[in-house]
Amino acid sequence: MTHFGRAVALAAALLLAGCSHSNNSDSTRPQAWLQPGTKVTLPPPGIAPAVNSQQLLTGSFNGQTQSLLVMLNADAHKVTLAGLSSVGIRLFLATYDDTGIHTEQSIIVPQLPPASQVLADVMLSHWPLSAWQPQLPTGWTLKDKGDRRELRNPRGALVTEIVYLQRNGKREPISIEQHVFKYHITIQYLGD
């Protein structure tokens, strides 16, 4: 994966990183970056209704574009995220459950972002606001506004913006713009 891919992963990680100061944060839960110097502990892994999708993530960073095929399976107990290259070779498998995050990297790809960063972007876009509110560092806000979700830092600056589309009766993310780490991810759903 190129420098862009590393940036996408980093961005994802940054999204999730925040201060874990809330009572319900648990040392087994992974963290990711929201912005430099600020981490967030990911919400618990369970989600209902379950989410099962195949997505082609295309990221742009510093004028470079990189694509990653992602298989997402999430239910009330765990999240499984598999990353495949554009030719279908498995790059990583990340499983997040109540014992923490477990990753298997099939191929050594030094530029690949940490699984927790990728997971953070996925969870930030799919999990309900109620799962994120207790995790956010003091002063941070996450709000849904029409077809958008906005993550803002304590100064009110827009850090992450997620755009949604109504698809098959569900509200699903189609793009993630990370303003601090300066990357943009578009999401294309496959296998419908």
C-alpha positions as CSV (number, residue, x, y, z in Angstrom):
1,M,0.0,0.0,0.0
2,T,1.3,3.5,-0.8
3,H,1.9,6.4,1.5
4,F,-1.7,7.3,0.9
5,G,-2.8,3.9,2.3
6,R,-0.8,4.6,5.4
7,A,-2.4,8.0,5.7
8,V,-5.9,6.5,5.4
9,A,-5.1,4.0,8.1
10,L,-3.6,6.7,10.3
11,A,-6.6,8.9,9.7
12,A,-8.9,6.1,10.7
13,A,-6.9,5.6,13.8
14,L,-6.9,9.2,14.6
15,L,-10.6,9.4,14.3
16,L,-11.0,6.9,17.1
17,A,-8.2,8.2,19.3
18,G,-9.3,10.3,22.1
19,C,-8.9,10.7,25.8
20,S,-10.4,7.7,27.6
21,H,-11.7,9.5,30.6
22,S,-15.2,8.0,30.8
23,N,-16.1,5.5,33.5
24,N,-17.1,2.9,30.9
25,S,-13.9,2.8,29.0
26,D,-12.2,-0.5,29.2
27,S,-8.5,-1.3,28.9
28,T,-9.3,-4.1,26.4
29,R,-10.9,-1.7,24.0
30,P,-8.8,-0.3,21.2
31,Q,-8.0,3.4,20.8
32,A,-7.6,5.5,17.7
33,W,-6.6,9.1,16.9
34,L,-9.1,11.9,16.5
35,Q,-6.4,14.5,15.8
36,P,-2.7,14.7,16.8
37,G,-2.5,14.4,20.6
38,T,-6.1,13.3,21.1
39,K,-7.2,9.7,21.2
40,V,-10.6,8.1,21.7
41,T,-11.5,4.6,23.0
42,L,-13.7,2.8,20.6
43,P,-17.3,2.0,21.7
44,P,-18.1,-1.5,22.6
45,P,-18.2,-3.8,19.5
46,G,-21.9,-4.8,19.5
47,I,-24.4,-3.2,17.0
48,A,-28.0,-3.9,16.2
49,P,-29.3,-4.5,13.6
50,A,-26.3,-6.4,12.3
51,V,-24.2,-4.9,9.5
52,N,-22.9,-7.1,6.7
53,S,-21.4,-5.5,3.6
54,Q,-18.7,-5.6,1.0
55,Q,-17.2,-2.2,0.4
56,L,-14.6,-0.8,-1.9
57,L,-12.9,2.0,-0.1
58,T,-11.0,4.5,-2.2
59,G,-8.9,6.9,-0.4
60,S,-7.2,10.1,-1.5
61,F,-4.2,11.6,0.3
62,N,-1.6,14.1,-1.0
63,G,-2.8,13.6,-4.6
64,Q,-2.5,9.8,-4.4
65,T,-5.4,7.3,-4.6
66,Q,-5.5,3.8,-3.1
67,S,-8.3,1.3,-3.0
68,L,-9.0,-1.4,-0.5
69,L,-11.8,-4.0,-0.6
70,V,-13.3,-4.4,2.9
71,M,-15.6,-7.1,4.2
72,L,-17.5,-5.8,7.2
73,N,-19.5,-8.1,9.5
74,A,-20.9,-6.7,12.7
75,D,-23.5,-8.1,15.1
76,A,-24.5,-7.8,18.8
77,H,-21.2,-9.4,19.9
78,K,-18.3,-8.6,17.6
79,V,-17.0,-6.8,14.5
80,T,-15.0,-8.6,11.9
81,L,-13.2,-6.5,9.3
82,A,-11.2,-8.1,6.5
83,G,-9.1,-6.0,4.1
84,L,-8.3,-7.3,0.7
85,S,-6.1,-5.9,-2.1
86,S,-7.8,-4.8,-5.3
87,V,-6.9,-8.2,-6.7
88,G,-8.5,-10.1,-3.8
89,I,-5.4,-11.0,-1.7
90,R,-6.3,-10.8,2.0
91,L,-4.1,-8.1,3.7
92,F,-5.5,-8.3,7.2
93,L,-8.3,-9.7,9.3
94,A,-9.3,-7.7,12.4
95,T,-11.8,-9.0,15.0
96,Y,-13.1,-6.8,17.7
97,D,-15.0,-8.4,20.6
98,D,-15.3,-8.0,24.3
99,T,-11.8,-9.3,24.8
100,G,-10.3,-6.6,22.6
101,I,-9.0,-6.3,19.0
102,H,-7.2,-9.3,17.4
103,T,-5.5,-8.9,14.1
104,E,-3.9,-11.2,11.6
105,Q,-1.8,-9.7,8.9
106,S,-1.6,-12.1,5.9
107,I,1.0,-10.1,4.0
108,I,3.5,-7.7,5.4
109,V,2.4,-4.3,4.1
110,P,4.4,-1.7,6.1
111,Q,2.3,1.1,4.9
112,L,-1.0,-0.4,6.1
113,P,-2.6,1.6,8.9
114,P,-3.2,-0.1,12.2
115,A,-6.5,-2.1,12.2
116,S,-7.8,0.1,15.1
117,Q,-7.6,3.2,12.8
118,V,-9.6,1.5,10.0
119,L,-12.0,0.1,12.5
120,A,-12.4,3.6,14.0
121,D,-13.6,5.1,10.7
122,V,-15.9,2.2,10.1
123,M,-17.5,2.5,13.6
124,L,-17.6,6.3,13.5
125,S,-19.7,6.0,10.3
126,H,-22.0,3.1,11.3
127,W,-22.4,3.1,15.1
128,P,-25.2,5.2,16.6
129,L,-24.4,8.6,18.2
130,S,-25.4,7.1,21.5
131,A,-22.5,4.6,21.4
132,W,-20.0,7.4,20.7
133,Q,-21.2,10.2,23.0
134,P,-19.7,8.6,26.2
135,Q,-16.4,7.9,24.5
136,L,-15.7,11.4,23.1
137,P,-13.1,13.5,24.9
138,T,-14.4,16.5,26.8
139,G,-15.6,19.3,24.5
140,W,-15.8,17.0,21.4
141,T,-19.2,16.7,19.6
142,L,-20.6,14.2,17.1
143,K,-23.9,15.3,15.5
144,D,-26.1,14.1,12.7
145,K,-27.3,16.9,10.4
146,G,-29.5,15.6,7.6
147,D,-27.4,13.4,5.3
148,R,-24.2,14.3,7.2
149,R,-22.5,13.4,10.5
150,E,-20.0,15.9,11.9
151,L,-17.2,15.4,14.5
152,R,-16.0,18.6,15.9
153,N,-13.2,19.4,18.4
154,P,-13.6,21.6,21.4
155,R,-12.8,24.7,19.3
156,G,-15.7,23.8,17.1
157,A,-13.5,23.0,14.1
158,L,-14.9,20.3,11.8
159,V,-12.5,17.3,12.1
160,T,-14.4,14.5,10.3
161,E,-17.4,14.7,8.1
162,I,-19.4,11.6,6.9
163,V,-21.9,11.8,4.1
164,Y,-24.8,9.3,3.9
165,L,-27.2,8.0,1.3
166,Q,-30.5,6.1,1.8
167,R,-29.8,2.7,0.3
168,N,-32.1,-0.3,0.5
169,G,-34.1,1.4,3.2
170,K,-31.0,2.0,5.3
171,R,-28.8,5.1,5.9
172,E,-25.3,4.1,4.8
173,P,-22.1,6.1,4.7
174,I,-20.7,6.9,1.2
175,S,-17.8,9.2,2.1
176,I,-15.6,10.2,5.0
177,E,-13.6,13.4,4.9
178,Q,-10.9,13.8,7.6
179,H,-10.0,17.5,7.7
180,V,-7.1,17.3,10.2
181,F,-5.2,14.3,8.7
182,K,-6.3,15.5,5.2
183,Y,-7.7,12.3,3.7
184,H,-10.9,11.5,1.9
185,I,-12.5,8.0,1.6
186,T,-15.3,7.2,-0.7
187,I,-17.3,4.0,-0.1
188,Q,-18.8,1.9,-2.9
189,Y,-21.0,-1.0,-1.9
190,L,-20.6,-4.3,-3.7
191,G,-22.6,-7.4,-4.1
192,D,-26.1,-5.9,-4.0
